[in-house]
Amino acid sequence: MDSIIQMTLEAIREILNRRPFEPFRVTMSSGTVFEVRHPEMAALAKSRMMVVLPEADGGPSERVEYLSYLHIAHIQTLEHSGQAA
């Protein structure tokens, strides 16, 4: 497996396994942004990440996006609501 893909996979796995979970934002090379608000919203495969897109009310939906690790430009954790900046 390509070392860049392996590093990205391991970095995302570490973020998903943090307790307490920290929501995060994934920015793709195209500029498209996906937010992962719960660890159940994402699953990791060998070369890509699956993200369940939320409904307008924030609940899970049937819509899914597959994000290639090669096209992930940036991952940023989000602040928890109610926390000091």
PEFEN-V435202 format. One record per residue. N is the residue number from 1. RES is the residue in one small letter. PHI is phi as a letter, one per 30 degrees, with the letter a starting at -180 (* if undefined). OMEGA is omega in radians with two decimals (NA if undefined). D_CENTER is the distance of its C-alpha to the mean C-alpha in Angstrom with 2 decimals. Layout:
# PEFEN-V435202
n = {N	N}
res = {RES	RES}
phi = {PHI	PHI}
omega = {OMEGA	OMEGA}
d_center = {D_CENTER	D_CENTER}
This chain:
# PEFEN-V435202
n = {1	2	3	4	5	6	7	8	9	10	11	12	13	14	15	16	17	18	19	20	21	22	23	24	25	26	27	28	29	30	31	32	33	34	35	36	37	38	39	40	41	42	43	44	45	46	47	48	49	50	51	52	53	54	55	56	57	58	59	60	61	62	63	64	65	66	67	68	69	70	71	72	73	74	75	76	77	78	79	80	81	82	83	84	85}
res = {m	d	s	i	i	q	m	t	l	e	a	i	r	e	i	l	n	r	r	p	f	e	p	f	r	v	t	m	s	s	g	t	v	f	e	v	r	h	p	e	m	a	a	l	a	k	s	r	m	m	v	v	l	p	e	a	d	g	g	p	s	e	r	v	e	y	l	s	y	l	h	i	a	h	i	q	t	l	e	h	s	g	q	a	a}
phi = {*	e	d	d	d	d	d	d	e	d	d	d	e	d	d	d	c	d	b	d	d	c	e	b	c	c	c	d	d	d	j	d	c	b	c	c	c	b	d	d	d	b	b	c	c	d	b	a	c	c	b	d	d	d	d	e	d	j	d	d	b	c	d	b	b	c	c	d	e	d	c	d	c	a	b	b	d	c	d	d	d	j	d	d	d}
omega = {3.13	-3.06	3.10	3.10	-3.13	3.13	3.12	3.10	-3.12	3.13	3.13	3.10	3.14	3.12	-3.13	-3.09	3.12	3.05	0.03	-3.13	3.07	3.09	-3.13	-3.12	3.09	3.07	-3.13	3.13	3.10	-3.07	3.10	-3.07	3.08	3.08	3.09	-3.06	3.13	-3.13	3.13	-3.14	-3.08	3.04	-3.09	3.03	-3.05	-3.05	-3.14	-3.13	3.08	3.12	3.05	-3.13	-3.10	2.98	-3.14	-3.14	3.12	3.14	-3.14	3.13	3.06	-3.10	-3.09	3.03	3.06	-3.06	3.10	3.11	-3.14	-3.08	3.06	-3.10	-3.00	3.03	-3.08	3.06	-3.12	3.10	3.06	3.09	3.13	3.11	3.05	-3.11	NA}
d_center = {20.34	19.82	19.24	16.57	14.51	15.38	14.44	10.93	10.59	12.25	10.39	6.96	9.42	11.11	8.48	7.93	11.75	12.82	15.44	15.58	11.87	10.51	8.22	6.04	5.99	5.27	8.94	10.53	14.12	15.51	14.35	12.28	9.55	6.81	6.27	4.89	8.45	9.28	8.50	10.33	8.02	6.19	8.67	9.36	12.45	14.69	13.82	10.68	7.52	8.30	6.73	9.66	10.75	12.72	16.45	18.22	19.01	15.45	16.11	14.59	15.96	16.94	14.87	12.20	10.64	10.53	8.90	11.31	10.59	13.81	12.64	9.65	11.79	10.08	7.42	9.02	9.34	11.05	14.55	15.61	18.14	21.58	20.94	23.14	21.79}
